[in-house]
């Protein structure tokens, strides 16, 4: 790992270089000439001197050098926005917690022996969060371990945990509230702080109790359906869209939220999971999705190593294909949808963890062949 200063780290990755911009916690995959320019820009060197350097170093005209440098600078500017999303820090955390006069609901959850009291101010907020945790609901308790309150005021929703404000988000960014809520649950059930987690991936994790495979893919490509099918065949679902990895060990941990089963998979899964037929159907009009929730069968905490990243796609009547994919392609798919811890220590651990894994693309329509292949991969037989 090379460090030019406190806000840029870089690592060789095949024929390219992974560059991490600490200010925005963004990653760029760049070729060597671009890396040289980024390093000089990050050192604060004058644009004209960088253009002259490029023209001489890369044997190009001053006009070409100027265009190249300006393009790199624009990429940096686009990636140097302040931290956003559910992980953005809350400056001057307030302790003046507002009161919910008449909350829509009060829910109690018991997760891995840790008890939570959650107060939802509105029905809309409850619908965003509660269905994922409904299977862990428990009768009212007098002294829960943790108290969560979710407020809605002046066009924003805020999350308070144990009397401390953890963030607020506009309606358009409400999905970040859901992510922050899940991250707070994760921290409490594993008794670790946010920086103790290397990353949380928008991915499904499947385990045989000893190893796991991480499944990624665009929405609608079948990650949740695949998870439910593999769960029906005796494997553990670690998560279907919120998959955490510990920083100190690099192990993948399970997060016991329910699996979101899309409506097009109902007919396939209801014969195996009849409870889906009675489950509440949720319509996410903004995303154009209708789904029901299926609780995971595993009730224990698991920490297991990841064997591979697999980019999955269900395609009707397609021949089964499992083929290696390049690290560059895998990186471009994985990073944009992931939360990666914004510390230099965890950035370094993430790149080393990612670089050590194999990457595959799997296309399937035959469930039996898919199940057989996954079992072999988990058991190191492939």
Secondary structure, DSSP 8 states (H G I E B T S, - for coil): -EEEETTEEEEEETTEEEEEETTTTEEEEE-HHHHHHHHHHHTT--HHHHHHHHHHHTT--HHHHHHHHHHHHHHHHHH-S---STT---TT--------SS-SEEEEEEETTEEEEEEESSHHHHHHHHHHHGGGB----SS-SEEEEEEEETTEEEEEETTEEEEEEEGGGHHHHHHHHHHHHHHHHHT--GGGEEEEESSEEEE-SSEEEEEE--TTSSHHHHHHHHHHTT-EEEESS-EEEETTT--EE-----EEEEGGGHHHHHTT-THHHHS--EEETTTTEEEEEE--S--S--EEEEEEEEEEEE-TT---EEEE--HHHHHHHHGGG-EE-SSHHHHHHHHHHHHTSEEEEEEES-HHHHHHHHHHHHTT--
